[in-house]
Amino acid sequence: MTDAAQQPPIQPTTPPAPSAPMTGQTPAPVAAQQPIQPPPSQTPPPPPQQEMMAEHKKGGWHFSKATLILIVILGGIASFFLYLALKPAAKMQKAPAVTVLPTPTPYAQSVLSFEPATQEGTEGAVLSPQPQKNAKTLTYNVMLTTNANTVNAVQLELGFDPETIMVDDIAPGPFIPNSVQLTKDVNNTTGRISYAIGVGPSDKGINGTGIVATISLEFLPSATASSTTLSFLPKTLIAGAGVNPSVLKSSTDITIPLPQPTSVISPTSTSVAPTQ
């Protein structure tokens, strides 16, 4: 072991007790014991108020309550206007792309019209352009052109002037083979024809162009007008296969010229001068 380890520990020294006062002498007053001051490094922190004052002296930011409220209000207003400015741009970015689809073909493609047939009582003369005075009965065809449609039935609602013509009959045409007559009503008082035909139960729909009905009519002797009209009424319908409602696209009326009296030309007399 070393000499330092063999030395006994140093005991703290106690200051000597004051000597007893001598007899007949007044003891000297003992000075008041001063509190021991801690070293400078162990100085306690200053109170909060002094600390805030020190921060203020160092340049720190301190605001009153009213100032903080005003700052919050101004910040909210600025945020609101910024939102309004950015909102349209956000909508434009989120708008989905518009896809332009091709225009579908209209399902209604069928067309109805009239055409004159031959005259009866005039040796089969064709009614073009003016019917003859001795014509008794005229026949008009109802033509159907289906175009892209497949047709199963046709409902004809026709109108005419009962003071100029009289309808004798309406019958199915050859365009619908084995046709089934659904409705037939000819009213010469009101000038109305209601007629409907369709394909047979076991037949398929028809396509193309053809005669669906024929109308036989005659002129009234009392008629004084120069022409009359045979027209399609609004309730005319065409039933297409797998399509509802009507596939009728358009219809065309016809103007029928009425017979006019034949003017009689009287012979002109001429005088011949006698020869000398």
MARMARSE-591613 format. One record per residue: chain; x, y, z of N, C-alpha, C in turn. Coordinates in Angstrom, 2 decimals, padded with zeros to 5 digits. Each point is the difference from the previous one (the first is absolute). Example, Ala and Ser with C-alpha at 12.3 -4.5 7.8 and 13.67 -1.06 7.14 Angstrom:
2
REC kette     n_u     n_v     n_w    ca_u    ca_v    ca_w     c_u     c_v     c_w
REC     A  013.19 -005.69  007.80 -000.89  001.19  000.00  000.90  001.20  000.00
REC     A -000.35  001.05 -000.72  000.82  001.19  000.06 -000.77  001.09  000.73
***
This chain:
276
REC kette     n_u     n_v     n_w    ca_u    ca_v    ca_w     c_u     c_v     c_w
REC     A  000.82 -001.20  000.00 -000.82  001.20  000.00  000.85  001.24  000.00
REC     A -000.54  001.08 -000.54  000.77  001.26 -000.07 -000.13  000.75  001.29
REC     A  000.84  001.02  000.09 -000.03  000.82  001.23 -001.28  000.80  000.11
REC     A -000.56  000.38 -001.21 -001.25  000.79  000.05 -001.13 -000.80  000.54
REC     A -000.02 -001.32 -000.28 -001.07 -000.84  000.50  000.13 -000.28  001.46
REC     A  001.26  000.05  000.58  000.20 -000.30  001.42 -000.28  001.18  000.89
REC     A -000.10  001.21 -000.62 -000.26  001.17  000.84 -001.41 -000.01  000.49
REC     A -000.28  000.36  001.24 -001.38  000.05  000.52 -000.75  001.16 -000.62
REC     A -001.30 -000.11 -000.13 -000.80  001.09 -000.57  000.10  001.25  000.83
REC     A -000.08  001.10 -000.71  000.12  001.31  000.66 -001.33  000.33  000.61
REC     A -000.04  000.27  001.26 -001.21  000.36  000.71 -000.22  001.48 -000.13
REC     A -001.22  000.42 -000.15 -000.28  001.44 -000.08  000.33  000.68  001.29
REC     A  000.54  001.12 -000.16  000.43  000.77  001.18 -001.13  000.81  000.51
REC     A -000.14  000.08  001.28 -001.04  000.78  000.66  000.61  001.26  000.52
REC     A -000.58  001.13 -000.33  000.60  001.25  000.52  000.02 -000.03  001.51
REC     A  001.04  000.52  000.55  000.14 -000.05  001.49 -001.08  000.82  000.65
REC     A -000.47 -000.54  001.10 -001.02  000.70  000.76  000.57  001.26  000.59
REC     A -000.79  001.01  000.04  000.51  001.25  000.62  000.39 -000.22  001.43
REC     A  001.04  000.61  000.29  000.53 -000.16  001.38 -000.91  000.68  000.97
REC     A  000.00 -000.51  001.17 -000.87  000.57  001.04  000.45  001.39  000.32
REC     A -000.93  000.85  000.16  000.38  001.38  000.34  000.69  000.06  001.36
REC     A  000.85  000.94  000.02  000.74  000.19  001.25 -000.92  000.63  001.04
REC     A  000.35 -000.32  001.25 -000.84  000.51  001.10  000.11  001.49  000.06
REC     A -001.16  000.63  000.06 -000.07  001.46  000.10 -000.01  000.69 -001.34
REC     A  000.01 -000.75 -001.13 -000.05  000.63 -001.32 -001.33 -000.31 -000.67
REC     A -000.46  000.98 -000.73 -001.28 -000.16 -000.72  000.27 -000.73 -001.28
REC     A -000.77 -001.06 -000.25  000.28 -000.76 -001.23 -000.32  000.82 -001.25
REC     A  000.81 -000.18 -000.98 -000.21  000.74 -001.26 -001.20 -000.54 -000.73
REC     A -000.75  000.88 -000.60 -001.22 -000.49 -000.73  000.39 -000.85 -001.19
REC     A -000.82 -001.03 -000.18  000.24 -000.93 -001.11 -000.72  000.52 -001.25
REC     A  000.72  000.10 -001.09 -000.62  000.50 -001.25 -001.06 -000.96 -000.51
REC     A -001.07  000.61 -000.57 -001.10 -000.84 -000.54  000.50 -000.84 -001.16
REC     A -000.45 -001.24  000.02  000.45 -000.93 -001.05 -000.61  000.36 -001.33
REC     A  000.81  000.23 -001.05 -000.46  000.36 -001.35 -000.39 -001.24 -000.76
REC     A -001.08  000.10 -000.77 -000.41 -001.20 -000.79  001.05 -000.28 -001.07
REC     A  000.16 -001.25 -000.25  000.98 -000.43 -000.99 -000.58  000.21 -001.38
REC     A  000.68  000.78 -000.87 -000.45  000.26 -001.34  000.45 -001.13 -000.91
REC     A -000.94 -000.49 -000.84  000.41 -001.07 -000.93  000.93  000.56 -001.07
REC     A  000.76 -000.85 -000.58  000.91  000.46 -001.07 -000.80  000.59 -001.15
REC     A  000.63  000.83 -000.82 -000.73  000.67 -001.11 -000.66 -000.96 -000.95
REC     A  000.62 -001.17 -000.17 -000.57 -000.95 -000.96 -001.29 -000.62  000.50
REC     A -000.28  000.05  001.25 -001.19 -000.61  000.57 -001.08  001.03  000.33
REC     A  000.04  001.16 -000.67 -001.01  001.04  000.24 -001.36 -000.48 -000.50
REC     A -001.06  000.06  000.81 -001.33 -000.49 -000.42 -000.52  000.83 -001.17
REC     A -000.87 -000.59 -000.91 -000.53  000.73 -001.16 -000.89  001.15  000.45
REC     A -000.02  001.05 -000.81 -000.86  001.15  000.36 -001.47 -000.37 -000.13
REC     A -000.86  000.71  000.65 -001.45 -000.28 -000.09 -000.50  000.22 -001.42
REC     A -001.20 -000.57 -000.34 -000.53  000.11 -001.37 -000.11  001.42 -000.51
REC     A -000.41  000.94  000.83 -000.16  001.37 -000.47  001.34  000.58 -000.41
REC     A  001.05 -000.28  000.82  001.31  000.49 -000.37  000.49 -000.68 -001.27
REC     A -000.38 -001.30 -000.19  000.43 -000.72 -001.20 -000.65  000.58 -001.25
REC     A -001.30  000.36  000.05 -000.67  000.62 -001.14  000.61  001.35 -000.31
REC     A  000.37  000.75  001.05  000.62  001.29 -000.23  001.35 -000.17 -000.66
REC     A  000.71 -001.07  000.43  001.30 -000.25 -000.62 -000.15 -000.37 -001.46
REC     A -001.03 -000.85 -000.34 -000.24 -000.36 -001.39 -000.37  001.23 -000.81
REC     A -000.81  000.88  000.57 -000.38  001.21 -000.71  001.22  000.86 -000.30
REC     A  000.91  000.05  000.97  001.21  000.78 -000.21  000.87 -000.63 -001.08
REC     A -000.08 -001.33 -000.14  000.81 -000.67 -001.01 -000.63  000.08 -001.40
REC     A -001.18  000.52 -000.18 -000.61  000.12 -001.33 -001.08 -001.03 -000.26
REC     A -000.58 -000.73  000.93 -001.05 -000.99 -000.21 -001.32  000.65 -000.38
REC     A -000.97 -000.84 -000.61 -001.30  000.50 -000.44 -001.04 -000.26  001.09
REC     A -000.67  001.05  000.41 -001.07 -000.11  001.00 -001.15  000.88 -000.47
REC     A -001.26 -000.62 -000.08 -001.17  000.72 -000.48 -001.07 -000.02  001.07
REC     A -000.81  001.02 -000.07 -001.14  000.04  000.91 -001.10 -000.93 -000.52
REC     A -000.99 -000.28  000.81 -001.11 -000.88 -000.38 -000.78  000.56 -001.18
REC     A -000.27  001.28 -000.03 -000.74  000.62 -001.12  000.78 -000.13 -001.31
REC     A  001.32  000.16  000.08  000.81 -000.12 -001.22 -000.05 -001.42 -000.54
REC     A  000.06 -001.00  000.87 -000.07 -001.40 -000.45 -001.34 -000.30 -000.66
REC     A -001.10  000.51  000.56 -001.33 -000.23 -000.58 -000.08  000.63 -001.40
REC     A  000.54  001.21 -000.15 -000.01  000.66 -001.30  000.81 -000.79 -001.03
REC     A  001.13 -000.56  000.43  000.83 -000.79 -000.93 -000.75 -001.25 -000.45
REC     A -000.72 -000.65  000.92 -000.76 -001.20 -000.34 -001.11  000.33 -001.00
REC     A -000.72  001.14  000.21 -001.08  000.39 -000.91  000.54  000.30 -001.39
REC     A  001.08  000.75 -000.07  000.58  000.31 -001.31  000.49 -001.26 -000.70
REC     A  000.55 -000.94  000.74  000.44 -001.27 -000.61 -001.16 -000.80 -000.55
REC     A -001.15  000.01  000.72 -001.18 -000.71 -000.49 -000.54  000.62 -001.28
REC     A -000.03  001.34 -000.06 -000.49  000.68 -001.21  000.90 -000.31 -001.19
REC     A  001.30  000.03  000.22  000.93 -000.30 -001.09 -000.16 -001.44 -000.48
REC     A -000.22 -000.94  000.92 -000.20 -001.39 -000.40 -001.28 -000.17 -000.81
REC     A -001.06  000.74  000.36 -001.27 -000.11 -000.73  000.15  000.48 -001.44
REC     A  000.65  001.15 -000.20  000.19  000.50 -001.37  000.94 -000.90 -000.81
REC     A  000.95 -000.60  000.66  000.89 -000.94 -000.70 -000.78 -001.24 -000.44
REC     A -000.94 -000.46  000.82 -000.84 -001.14 -000.37 -000.88  000.34 -001.20
REC     A -000.60  001.20 -000.01 -000.83  000.40 -001.14  000.81  000.10 -001.28
REC     A  001.25  000.44  000.11  000.82  000.13 -001.20  000.42 -001.35 -000.57
REC     A  000.19 -000.98  000.87  000.46 -001.33 -000.46 -001.14 -000.95 -000.31
REC     A -001.24  000.31  000.41 -001.11 -000.93 -000.19 -000.32 -000.26 -001.46
REC     A -000.14  001.00 -000.91 -000.27 -000.31 -001.42  001.07 -000.86 -000.64
REC     A  001.27  000.27  000.33  001.07 -000.81 -000.57 -000.11 -001.45  000.45
REC     A -000.39 -000.19  001.26 -000.16 -001.38  000.48 -001.12 -000.71 -000.73
REC     A -001.11  000.74 -000.26 -001.10 -000.63 -000.73  000.40 -000.37 -001.41
REC     A  000.78  000.85 -000.65  000.43 -000.31 -001.37  000.90 -001.22 -000.04
REC     A  000.80 -000.18  001.03  000.87 -001.16  000.03 -000.77 -001.28  000.24
REC     A -001.08  000.09  000.80 -000.74 -001.20  000.35 -001.10 -000.33 -001.01
REC     A -000.29  000.91 -000.95 -001.07 -000.27 -000.97  000.37 -001.19 -000.87
REC     A -000.89 -001.00 -000.12  000.31 -001.17 -000.82  000.01  000.35 -001.47
REC     A  000.73 -000.74 -000.76  000.07  000.21 -001.44 -001.33 -000.38 -000.65
REC     A -000.46  000.84 -000.92 -001.27 -000.23 -000.68  000.24 -000.89 -001.22
REC     A -000.71 -001.12 -000.02  000.12 -000.93 -001.11 -001.14  000.23 -000.99
REC     A  000.33  000.31 -001.22 -001.00  000.25 -001.03 -000.37 -001.33 -000.65
REC     A -001.25 -000.40  000.21 -000.47 -001.27 -000.55 -000.60  000.23 -001.39
REC     A  000.09 -000.96 -000.86 -000.60  000.15 -001.33 -001.52  000.09  000.09
REC     A -000.58  000.82 -000.86 -001.46  000.18  000.00 -000.68 -001.28 -000.49
REC     A -000.87 -000.59  000.83 -000.65 -001.24 -000.44 -000.98  000.25 -001.14
REC     A -000.17 -000.99 -000.82 -000.94  000.10 -001.10 -001.43  000.00  000.54
REC     A -000.86  000.95 -000.39 -001.39  000.01  000.50 -000.70 -001.31 -000.33
REC     A -000.77 -000.50  000.95 -000.66 -001.29 -000.21 -001.17  000.13 -000.97
REC     A -000.61  001.19 -000.11 -001.14  000.19 -000.91  000.52  000.33 -001.40
REC     A -000.15 -000.96 -000.93  000.51  000.18 -001.35 -001.05 -000.24 -001.08
REC     A -001.19 -000.43  000.37 -001.01 -000.38 -000.99 -000.75  001.23 -000.51
REC     A -000.39 -000.07 -001.30 -000.65  001.13 -000.67 -001.26 -000.50 -000.70
REC     A -001.09  000.79  000.10 -001.26 -000.31 -000.68 -000.31  001.08 -001.04
REC     A -000.64 -000.43 -001.09 -000.39  000.96 -001.04 -001.13 -000.61 -000.83
REC     A -000.60  000.83 -000.85 -001.04 -000.44 -000.94  000.57  000.03 -001.42
REC     A -000.57 -000.85 -000.82  000.27  000.11 -001.44 -001.24 -000.46 -000.76
REC     A -000.33  000.66 -001.09 -001.21 -000.39 -000.76  000.21 -001.31 -000.74
REC     A -001.07 -000.79 -000.05  000.02 -001.25 -000.77 -000.77  000.22 -001.30
REC     A -000.52 -001.04 -000.61 -000.71  000.13 -001.28 -001.45  000.39  000.23
REC     A -000.62  000.58 -001.01 -001.40  000.37  000.06 -000.86 -001.15 -000.51
REC     A -001.07 -000.25  000.71 -000.98 -000.97 -000.48 -001.10  000.74 -000.74
REC     A -000.47 -000.57 -001.08 -001.05  000.64 -000.79  000.57  000.89 -001.08
REC     A  001.33  000.06 -000.10  000.61  000.81 -001.06  001.02 -000.83 -000.77
REC     A -000.28 -001.29 -000.09  000.83 -000.92 -000.74  001.45 -000.01  000.51
REC     A  000.13  000.04  001.35  001.33 -000.13  000.60  000.91  001.17 -000.17
REC     A -000.53  001.15 -000.33  000.86  001.17 -000.16  000.62  000.38  001.35
REC     A  001.24  000.43 -000.04  000.69  000.38  001.24 -000.44  001.40  000.40
REC     A -000.23  000.18  001.29 -000.45  001.30  000.51  001.17  000.97  000.04
REC     A  000.28  000.63 -001.10  001.09  000.97 -000.04 -000.14  000.88 -001.22
REC     A -000.09  001.32  000.19 -000.10  000.67  001.30 -001.44  000.29  000.40
REC     A -000.93  000.01 -000.98 -001.38  000.40  000.26 -000.95 -001.15 -000.28
REC     A -000.87 -000.37  000.99 -000.96 -001.07 -000.27 -001.01  000.41 -001.07
REC     A -000.41 -000.98 -000.73 -000.96  000.30 -001.06 -001.39  000.21  000.59
REC     A -000.84  000.71 -000.76 -001.33  000.33  000.50 -000.86 -001.24  000.21
REC     A  000.19 -001.04 -000.86 -000.84 -001.18  000.11  000.57 -001.04  000.96
REC     A  001.05  000.35  000.76  000.56 -000.95  000.96 -000.99 -000.19  001.14
REC     A -000.28 -001.23  000.33 -000.93 -000.29  001.08  000.73 -000.32  001.30
REC     A  001.02 -000.83 -000.06  000.70 -000.44  001.21  001.51  000.17 -000.21
REC     A  000.65  000.54  001.03  001.46  000.16  000.00  000.58 -000.84  001.13
REC     A  001.21 -000.49 -000.21  000.69 -000.81  001.01  001.33  000.65  000.34
REC     A  000.23  000.15  001.31  001.28  000.55  000.49  000.66 -001.03  000.90
REC     A  001.33 -000.10 -000.13  000.77 -000.93  000.80  000.65  000.72  001.17
REC     A  000.05 -000.69  001.15  000.75  000.49  001.16  001.34 -000.71 -000.03
REC     A  001.08  000.74 -000.22  001.34 -000.56 -000.14  000.75  000.08  001.33
REC     A  000.73 -001.07  000.33  000.82 -000.05  001.21  001.44 -000.30 -000.39
REC     A  000.92  000.83  000.50  001.44 -000.24 -000.15  000.58 -000.13  001.41
REC     A  000.49 -001.20  000.34  000.43 -000.26  001.38  001.41  000.49  000.29
REC     A  000.85  000.13 -001.05  001.41  000.37  000.20  000.65 -000.99  000.96
REC     A  000.53  000.47  001.16  000.72 -000.90  000.91 -000.91 -000.75  000.96
REC     A -001.30  000.27 -000.03 -000.92 -000.64  000.94 -000.51 -001.34 -000.53
REC     A -000.40 -000.85  000.95 -000.74 -001.23 -000.29 -001.40  000.21  000.55
REC     A -001.01 -000.03 -000.88 -001.36  000.40  000.37 -000.87 -001.23  000.20
REC     A -000.81  000.04  001.07 -000.93 -001.09  000.31 -001.46  000.38 -000.25
REC     A -000.33  001.30  000.09 -001.40  000.42 -000.18 -000.04  001.46 -000.40
REC     A -001.12  000.37 -000.67 -000.21  001.38 -000.43 -001.42  000.41  000.37
REC     A -000.13  001.15  000.66 -001.30  000.56  000.33 -000.17  001.31 -000.76
REC     A -000.95  000.03 -000.93 -000.25  001.17 -000.84 -001.20  000.77  000.53
REC     A  000.19  001.27  000.27 -001.09  000.93  000.35  000.01  001.07 -001.09
REC     A -000.99 -000.04 -000.89 -000.02  000.86 -001.18 -001.19  000.94  000.04
REC     A  000.17  001.19 -000.58 -001.07  000.98 -000.06 -000.23  000.47 -001.42
REC     A -001.26  000.33 -000.32 -000.35  000.50 -001.33 -001.21  000.91  000.13
REC     A -000.30  000.72 -001.10 -001.14  000.92 -000.02 -001.23 -000.76 -000.50
REC     A -000.99 -000.27  000.87 -001.17 -000.78 -000.43 -000.92  000.74 -000.96
REC     A  000.25  001.29 -000.26 -000.83  000.75 -000.94  000.55 -000.06 -001.42
REC     A  001.18 -000.57 -000.16  000.58 -000.08 -001.35  000.18 -001.43 -000.48
REC     A  000.32 -000.92  000.92  000.21 -001.39 -000.39 -000.71 -000.93  000.98
REC     A -000.22 -001.22 -000.44 -000.56 -001.04  000.85  000.89 -001.24 -000.12
REC     A  000.41 -000.56  001.14  000.87 -001.18  000.02 -000.88 -001.25 -000.07
REC     A  000.29 -000.83 -001.00 -000.76 -001.24 -000.16  000.58 -001.13  000.85
REC     A  001.34 -000.09  000.04  000.59 -001.14  000.71  001.48  000.28  000.25
REC     A  000.55 -000.74  000.97  001.43 -000.04  000.26  000.36 -001.46  000.23
REC     A  001.07 -000.46 -000.63  000.37 -001.42  000.05  001.51 -000.13  000.18
REC     A  000.48 -001.16  000.52  001.44 -000.17  000.19  000.74 -000.10 -001.33
REC     A  001.22  000.51 -000.02  000.84 -000.09 -001.18  000.88 -001.25  000.05
REC     A  000.81 -000.23 -001.03  000.80 -001.22 -000.07  001.29  000.05  000.81
REC     A  000.32  001.15  000.62  001.29  000.11  000.69  000.08 -000.90  001.23
REC     A -001.13 -000.19  000.68 -000.03 -000.88  001.17 -000.71 -001.29 -000.41
REC     A  000.73 -001.06 -000.33 -000.66 -001.25 -000.38 -000.67 -000.64  001.20
REC     A -001.15 -000.62 -000.27 -000.77 -000.65  001.08 -000.31  000.99  001.12
REC     A -000.34  001.22 -000.38 -000.26  001.03  001.01 -001.28 -000.30  000.76
REC     A -000.04  000.49  001.22 -001.16 -000.13  000.88 -000.63  001.38  000.17
REC     A -001.29  000.11 -000.33 -000.70  001.28  000.14 -000.43  000.18  001.44
REC     A  000.47  001.08  000.61 -000.28  000.26  001.42 -001.14  000.98  000.20
REC     A -000.07  001.04 -000.84 -001.05  001.02  000.12 -000.38  000.47 -001.39
REC     A -001.31  000.24 -000.21 -000.47  000.57 -001.26 -001.26  000.79  000.26
REC     A  000.05  001.32 -000.21 -001.14  000.87  000.21  000.09  001.16 -000.98
REC     A -000.96  000.07 -000.92 -000.06  001.08 -000.99 -001.25  000.81  000.28
REC     A  000.16  001.30  000.29 -001.13  000.87  000.33 -000.04  001.14 -001.02
REC     A -000.95 -000.08 -000.93 -000.14  001.03 -001.02 -000.76  001.22  000.48
REC     A -000.50 -000.04  001.22 -000.67  001.17  000.57  001.02  000.95  000.64
REC     A  000.92 -000.58  000.76  001.03  000.82  000.67  001.27  000.13 -000.84
REC     A  000.13 -000.81 -001.04  001.21  000.03 -000.81  001.19 -000.59  000.72
REC     A -000.20 -001.21  000.53  001.04 -000.64  000.81  000.12 -001.48 -000.36
REC     A  001.26 -000.48 -000.12  000.28 -001.42 -000.23  000.92 -000.48  001.10
REC     A -000.39 -001.09  000.69  000.85 -000.66  000.99  000.25 -001.43 -000.49
REC     A  001.27 -000.30 -000.25  000.32 -001.30 -000.59  001.35 -000.46  000.55
REC     A  000.05 -001.27  000.47  001.23 -000.55  000.56  000.17 -001.44 -000.45
REC     A  001.22 -000.33 -000.44  000.33 -001.38 -000.39  001.37 -000.35  000.58
REC     A  000.26 -001.30  000.13  001.27 -000.45  000.53  000.41 -001.32 -000.62
REC     A  001.22 -000.43  000.28  000.49 -001.27 -000.52 -000.70 -001.14  000.75
REC     A  000.04 -001.19 -000.61 -000.61 -001.16  000.64  000.74 -000.43  001.25
REC     A -000.63 -000.80  000.86  000.63 -000.42  001.25  001.31 -000.75 -000.20
REC     A  000.11 -000.75 -001.07  001.21 -000.78 -000.24  000.96  000.65 -000.99
REC     A -000.32  001.24 -000.46  000.83  000.68 -000.99  000.96  000.98  000.67
REC     A  001.07  000.30 -000.71  000.96  000.98  000.48 -000.39  001.38 -000.50
REC     A  000.68  001.02  000.55 -000.26  001.36 -000.43  000.46  000.23 -001.43
REC     A -000.42  001.12 -000.57  000.29  000.30 -001.39  001.02  001.14 -000.09
REC     A  000.73  000.00 -001.11  000.96  001.06 -000.31 -000.13  000.37 -001.46
REC     A  000.35  001.25 -000.30  000.01  000.43 -001.40 -001.07  001.03 -000.29
REC     A -000.49 -000.02 -001.25 -001.01  000.96 -000.47 -001.11 -000.75 -000.72
REC     A -001.24  000.35  000.31 -001.12 -000.67 -000.65 -001.32  000.63  000.37
REC     A -001.07 -000.54 -000.58 -001.36  000.49  000.23 -000.60 -000.73  001.20
REC     A -000.37  000.75  001.03 -000.61 -000.61  001.19 -001.52  000.05 -000.06
REC     A -000.57  000.91 -000.78 -001.46  000.09 -000.11 -000.37  000.74 -001.28
REC     A -001.20 -000.29 -000.51 -000.55  000.70 -001.17 -001.35  000.60  000.36
REC     A -000.24  001.22 -000.46 -001.24  000.73  000.32 -000.75  000.24 -001.31
REC     A -001.25 -000.41 -000.03 -000.87  000.25 -001.17 -000.97  001.12  000.34
REC     A -000.04  001.02 -000.83 -000.87  001.15  000.27 -000.60  000.49 -001.32
REC     A -001.03  000.82  000.13 -000.65  000.59 -001.18 -000.35  001.44  000.28
REC     A -000.08  000.78 -001.06 -000.31  001.41  000.13 -001.50  000.20  000.18
REC     A -000.36  001.02  000.73 -001.41  000.35  000.16 -000.38  001.00 -001.09
REC     A -001.14 -000.23 -000.68 -000.41  000.93 -001.07 -000.23  001.41  000.48
REC     A -000.30  000.13  001.30 -000.30  001.34  000.53  001.26  000.79  000.34
REC     A  001.15 -000.63 -000.12  001.24  000.69  000.37  000.29  001.11 -000.99
REC     A  000.31  001.17  000.53  000.33  001.15 -000.84  001.46  000.42  000.11
REC     A  000.73 -000.58  000.98  001.40  000.38  000.19  000.85 -000.59 -001.11
REC     A  001.16  000.56 -000.19  000.90 -000.48 -001.04  000.88 -001.15  000.48
REC     A  000.12 -000.19  001.34  000.83 -001.08  000.54 -000.45 -000.33  001.41
REC     A  000.48 -001.11  000.49 -000.29 -000.42  001.37  001.26 -000.71  000.53
REC     A  000.04 -000.26  001.32  001.21 -000.54  000.63 -000.31 -001.29  000.74
REC     A  000.88 -000.96 -000.15 -000.01 -001.23  000.78  001.22  000.05  000.90
REC     A -000.21 -000.03  001.32  001.09  000.30  000.93  000.14 -001.05  001.09
REC     A  001.21 -000.10  000.56  000.29 -000.84  001.16 -000.27  000.81  001.26
REC     A -000.75 -000.56  000.94 -000.32  000.67  001.26  001.04 -000.37  001.06
REC     A  000.07  000.78  001.10  001.05 -000.20  001.00  000.04 -001.39  000.65
REC     A -001.12 -000.70  000.05 -000.01 -001.31  000.66  000.50 -001.13 -000.90
REC     A  000.52  000.32 -001.16  000.60 -001.02 -000.86  001.28 -000.53  000.65
REC     A  000.11 -001.34  000.12  001.13 -000.61  000.70  000.57 -001.15 -000.82
REC     A  001.27 -000.30  000.25  000.66 -001.17 -000.59  000.72 -000.73  001.13
REC     A -000.33 -001.28  000.18  000.62 -000.79  001.07  001.24 -000.69 -000.54
REC     A  001.14  000.27  000.64  001.26 -000.62 -000.39  000.34 -001.16  000.91
REC     A  000.78 -000.94 -000.52  000.40 -001.17  000.78  000.96  000.42  001.11
REC     A -000.41 -000.26  001.25  000.86  000.32  001.15  000.14  001.47  000.29
REC     A -000.84  000.85 -000.57  000.10  001.45  000.20 -001.35  000.53  000.44
REC     A  000.03  000.88  000.98 -001.21  000.63  000.49  000.34  001.44  000.34
REC     A -000.71  000.98 -000.47 -001.29 -000.05 -000.68  000.16 -000.12 -001.51
REC     A -000.77  000.82 -000.75 -000.07 -000.10 -001.45  001.34  000.31 -000.66
REC     A  000.26 -000.69 -001.14  001.21  000.25 -000.76 -000.29  000.86 -001.24
REC     A -001.16  000.66 -000.02 -000.33  000.87 -001.12  000.83  001.28  000.09
REC     A  000.77  000.25 -001.05  000.83  001.21 -000.05 -000.74  001.16 -000.61
REC     A -000.67 -000.23 -001.13 -000.72  001.07 -000.68 -001.07 -000.58 -000.90
REC     A -000.95  000.85 -000.39 -001.07 -000.40 -000.93 -000.30  001.18 -000.91
REC     A -000.43 -000.31 -001.22 -000.26  001.03 -001.01 -001.43 -000.13 -000.51
REC     A -000.77  001.07  000.10 -001.37  000.03 -000.50  000.00  000.12 -001.53
REC     A -001.19 -000.11 -000.57 -000.12  000.14 -001.45 -001.20  000.88 -000.32
REC     A  000.18  000.84 -001.01 -001.08  000.84 -000.50 -000.56 -000.62 -001.26
REC     A -001.30 -000.24 -000.01 -000.66 -000.67 -001.12 -000.74  001.03 -000.83
REC     A  000.31  000.13 -001.29 -000.77  000.92 -000.85 -001.38 -000.56 -000.30
REC     A -000.98  000.84  000.04 -001.38 -000.42 -000.29 -000.30  000.22 -001.49
REC     A -000.86 -000.85 -000.57 -000.35  000.16 -001.43 -000.66  001.34 -000.25
REC     A  000.37  000.61 -001.13 -000.57  001.27 -000.38 -000.85 -000.19 -001.27
REC     A -001.08  000.75 -000.12 -000.83 -000.13 -001.21  000.79  000.36 -001.25
REC     A -000.26 -000.76 -001.05  000.70  000.25 -001.26 -000.65  001.17 -000.70
REC     A  000.82  000.95 -000.34 -000.54  001.18 -000.69 -000.35 -000.38 -001.44
REC     A -001.15  000.51 -000.48 -000.49 -000.29 -001.36  000.40  001.14 -000.90
REC     A  000.67 -000.32 -001.05  000.45  001.02 -000.95 -000.98  000.02 -001.17
REC     A -000.68  001.11 -000.19 -000.98  000.12 -001.11  000.75  000.26 -001.30
REC     A -000.48 -000.58 -001.09  000.68  000.24 -001.29 -000.13  001.44 -000.45
REC     A  001.00  000.48 -000.65  000.03  001.39 -000.48 -000.32  000.03 -001.49
REC     A -001.00  000.80 -000.38 -000.40  000.09 -001.42  000.89  001.00 -000.72
REC     A  000.35 -000.33 -001.23  000.82  000.90 -000.81 -000.71  000.27 -001.33
REC     A  000.10  001.19 -000.44 -000.66  000.37 -001.28  001.03 -000.02 -001.12
REC     A -000.45 -000.50 -001.12  000.90 -000.07 -001.14 -000.50  000.97 -001.06
REC     A  000.82  000.84 -000.46 -000.41  000.99 -001.01 -000.16 -000.67 -001.35
REC     A -001.08  000.33 -000.68 -000.19 -000.62 -001.33  001.05  000.46 -000.98
REC     A  000.34 -000.85 -000.86  001.00  000.32 -001.02 -000.66  000.73 -001.15
REC     A  000.67  000.86 -000.52 -000.51  000.79 -001.14  000.25 -000.79 -001.29
***
